Amino acid sequence: MANTPYPQSYYAASANAMPPRPTLQGEVETDVCVIGAGYTGLSSALFLLENGFRVTVLEAAKVGFGASGRNGGQIVNSYSRDIDVIERSVGPRQAQLLGQMAFEGGKIIRERVAKYQIQCDLKDGGVFAALNSKHMAHLESQKRLWERFGHTQLELLDERRIRDVVACDNYVGGMLDMSGGHIHPLNLALGEAAAVESLGGVIYEQSAAVRIERGANPVVHTAEGKVRAKFIIVAGNAYLGNLVPELAAKSMPCGTQVITTAPLGDELAKTLLPQDYCVEDCNYLLDYYRLTRDKRLIFGGGVVYGARDPANIEAIIRPKMLKAFPQLKDVKIDYAWTGNFLLTLSRLPQVGRLGDNIYYSQGCSGHGVTYTHLAGKVLAEALKGQAERFDAFADLPHYPFPGGQLLRTPFAALGAWYYGLRDKLGF
Ligand SMILES: Cc1cc2nc3c(=O)[nH]c(=O)nc-3n(C[C@H](O)[C@H](O)[C@H](O)COP(=O)(O)OP(=O)(O)OC[C@H]3O[C@@H](n4cnc5c(N)ncnc54)[C@H](O)[C@@H]3O)c2cc1C
């Protein structure tokens, strides 16, 4: 990834100023070497620095180069799997811990933004939109479930109320979460990187970890240098490749695409999303969208299994946008890009230790903006010796994809085709 620039996204075009960061040369010594400067890595680094650890971050490209600088910017709390499904799989005690943590990531983001004065266009309010009565019944049962775990801020919207928050005729209702919301994701990552540096952490860019020497005193090697550390945190997620073969086996990078319109003007923007909430629908292969500060619509959807870059992103995503908002048929698309997230078979994050001193968190399978911020906190707690919350994630069961690394892509695509068909038929 030497000298890899950001993709040509709306976010890169509207990024806040960022300092030049060095490439690692020679040898450094630190308490914790974090591999990857996305939200997982940056959130871990920040919590560790706040707790007195010395931290060195190695980033293969640039801060926020991966999903953290390309995503839809939607602060969606909870996990990519329903908590009752998790409860059936892990039992009530572990589910209780996971359920209590499910809305913490959004709080952490808000605390970070306030404490370090991060300019990232933070807005409160996220809507889950129901396309049919089955979706609506699901939202009703989710609301009841979350209340059991102490999360009482969710509000159901009937067919009339959802029209007040989104000008789309396709929805029969929805659920509003005011602890959800949206941000400029790259600017959040850049602000967190600046916060890391303000506390004495060091971030090296264009410095891919190419080898980890394991053992009592682990060493991370880059092309031109090495980091000696007491602990390593692996936070490369879908961009990690095969650096840690154990982690590659149980997960699959997937591409997902986003488009951004030209500025719509205040009036049209306000007609589409009068309260400026973000929206995602309840399909398995879901569409999600929101406004930007300069009143563009950012619209995402679709999954490419195996993370191949599709040739014409606009041709894939624009029809989805027009299905929701036919009134945008004459609006120009200014940006279109793709990014990779990491899918696991259970759609739950993979968290754990390799030996005594290598920790990892990856694979939140779609909804990662909040989870990754929580992951940083939970990883830092574990390194401090308080591992109860870390272990609640680490004990989640995980299985390899059927077909292994060679055949997992066609198998997963087949699964997605099946779920896509169910979405279309309204099952
Ligand atoms: C297009 C898109 C839209 C999305 N929309 C949303 C959304 O609206 N809401 C939501 O909740 N989630 C969304 N997600 C998911 C969310 O963005 C991710 O779950 C989250 O950002 C993952 O953060 P991360 O830090 O774990 O990984 P990443 O942000 O991918 O960061 C990993 C970093 O590690 C670096 N790296 C990899 N290997 C090495 C190495 N060997 N050495 C050094 N560095 C390395 C990479 O360059 C990268 O910068 C979306 C994802 C995508 C791709």
The ligand as an SDF file (V2000), in Angstrom:
LIG
                    3D

 53 58  0  0  0  0  0  0  0  0999 V2000
  -18.9210    1.8600    2.3220 C   0  0  0  0  0  0  0  0  0  0  0  0
  -19.1700    1.5180    3.7530 C   0  0  0  0  0  0  0  0  0  0  0  0
  -20.2720    2.0670    4.4030 C   0  0  0  0  0  0  0  0  0  0  0  0
  -20.4880    1.7740    5.7430 C   0  0  0  0  0  0  0  0  0  0  0  0
  -21.4800    2.4490    6.3950 N   0  0  0  0  0  0  0  0  0  0  0  0
  -21.6100    2.2960    7.7340 C   0  0  0  0  0  0  0  0  0  0  0  0
  -22.5190    3.1040    8.4560 C   0  0  0  0  0  0  0  0  0  0  0  0
  -23.1550    4.0170    7.9030 O   0  0  0  0  0  0  0  0  0  0  0  0
  -22.6680    2.8610    9.7970 N   0  0  0  0  0  0  0  0  0  0  0  0
  -21.9510    1.8940   10.4390 C   0  0  0  0  0  0  0  0  0  0  0  0
  -22.1350    1.6860   11.6350 O   0  0  0  0  0  0  0  0  0  0  0  0
  -21.0230    1.1550    9.7790 N   0  0  0  0  0  0  0  0  0  0  0  0
  -20.8160    1.3530    8.4640 C   0  0  0  0  0  0  0  0  0  0  0  0
  -19.8440    0.6580    7.8110 N   0  0  0  0  0  0  0  0  0  0  0  0
  -18.9500   -0.2150    8.5980 C   0  0  0  0  0  0  0  0  0  0  0  0
  -17.8980    0.5980    9.3900 C   0  0  0  0  0  0  0  0  0  0  0  0
  -17.3980    1.6410    8.6050 O   0  0  0  0  0  0  0  0  0  0  0  0
  -16.7600   -0.3370    9.8020 C   0  0  0  0  0  0  0  0  0  0  0  0
  -17.3080   -1.4130   10.5430 O   0  0  0  0  0  0  0  0  0  0  0  0
  -15.7020    0.3380   10.6810 C   0  0  0  0  0  0  0  0  0  0  0  0
  -15.3160    1.5910   10.1670 O   0  0  0  0  0  0  0  0  0  0  0  0
  -14.4810   -0.5670   10.8050 C   0  0  0  0  0  0  0  0  0  0  0  0
  -13.4700    0.1180   11.4710 O   0  0  0  0  0  0  0  0  0  0  0  0
  -12.0580   -0.5780   11.6780 P   0  0  0  0  0  0  0  0  0  0  0  0
  -11.1860    0.4030   12.3570 O   0  0  0  0  0  0  0  0  0  0  0  0
  -12.2380   -1.8890   12.3590 O   0  0  0  0  0  0  0  0  0  0  0  0
  -11.5410   -0.9010   10.2130 O   0  0  0  0  0  0  0  0  0  0  0  0
  -11.0510    0.1020    9.0640 P   0  0  0  0  0  0  0  0  0  0  0  0
  -11.6840    1.4220    9.1980 O   0  0  0  0  0  0  0  0  0  0  0  0
  -11.2050   -0.6080    7.7710 O   0  0  0  0  0  0  0  0  0  0  0  0
   -9.5270    0.3410    9.4010 O   0  0  0  0  0  0  0  0  0  0  0  0
   -8.5400   -0.6330    9.2360 C   0  0  0  0  0  0  0  0  0  0  0  0
   -7.2340    0.1200    8.9720 C   0  0  0  0  0  0  0  0  0  0  0  0
   -6.1580   -0.7990    9.1090 O   0  0  0  0  0  0  0  0  0  0  0  0
   -5.2080   -0.5070    8.1240 C   0  0  0  0  0  0  0  0  0  0  0  0
   -4.4060   -1.7180    7.9320 N   0  0  0  0  0  0  0  0  0  0  0  0
   -4.7820   -2.9060    7.4200 C   0  0  0  0  0  0  0  0  0  0  0  0
   -3.7690   -3.7820    7.4130 N   0  0  0  0  0  0  0  0  0  0  0  0
   -2.7070   -3.1370    7.9520 C   0  0  0  0  0  0  0  0  0  0  0  0
   -1.3530   -3.4950    8.2030 C   0  0  0  0  0  0  0  0  0  0  0  0
   -0.8760   -4.7020    7.8840 N   0  0  0  0  0  0  0  0  0  0  0  0
   -0.5350   -2.5710    8.7680 N   0  0  0  0  0  0  0  0  0  0  0  0
   -0.9880   -1.3310    9.0990 C   0  0  0  0  0  0  0  0  0  0  0  0
   -2.2580   -0.9370    8.8520 N   0  0  0  0  0  0  0  0  0  0  0  0
   -3.1100   -1.8200    8.3070 C   0  0  0  0  0  0  0  0  0  0  0  0
   -6.0350   -0.1190    6.9190 C   0  0  0  0  0  0  0  0  0  0  0  0
   -5.2970    0.6290    5.9710 O   0  0  0  0  0  0  0  0  0  0  0  0
   -7.1570    0.6740    7.5560 C   0  0  0  0  0  0  0  0  0  0  0  0
   -6.8720    2.0650    7.6270 O   0  0  0  0  0  0  0  0  0  0  0  0
  -19.6280    0.8810    6.4510 C   0  0  0  0  0  0  0  0  0  0  0  0
  -18.5530    0.3100    5.7850 C   0  0  0  0  0  0  0  0  0  0  0  0
  -18.3110    0.6190    4.4590 C   0  0  0  0  0  0  0  0  0  0  0  0
  -17.1290    0.0090    3.7710 C   0  0  0  0  0  0  0  0  0  0  0  0
  1  2  1  0
  2  3  1  0
  2 52  2  0
  3  4  2  0
  4  5  1  0
  4 50  1  0
  5  6  2  0
  6  7  1  0
  6 13  1  0
  7  8  2  0
  7  9  1  0
  9 10  1  0
 10 11  2  0
 10 12  1  0
 12 13  2  0
 13 14  1  0
 14 15  1  0
 14 50  1  0
 15 16  1  0
 16 17  1  0
 16 18  1  0
 18 19  1  0
 18 20  1  0
 20 21  1  0
 20 22  1  0
 22 23  1  0
 23 24  1  0
 24 25  2  0
 24 26  1  0
 24 27  1  0
 27 28  1  0
 28 29  2  0
 28 30  1  0
 28 31  1  0
 31 32  1  0
 32 33  1  0
 33 34  1  0
 33 48  1  0
 34 35  1  0
 35 36  1  0
 35 46  1  0
 36 37  1  0
 36 45  1  0
 37 38  2  0
 38 39  1  0
 39 40  1  0
 39 45  2  0
 40 41  1  0
 40 42  2  0
 42 43  1  0
 43 44  2  0
 44 45  1  0
 46 47  1  0
 46 48  1  0
 48 49  1  0
 50 51  2  0
 51 52  1  0
 52 53  1  0
M  END
$$$$
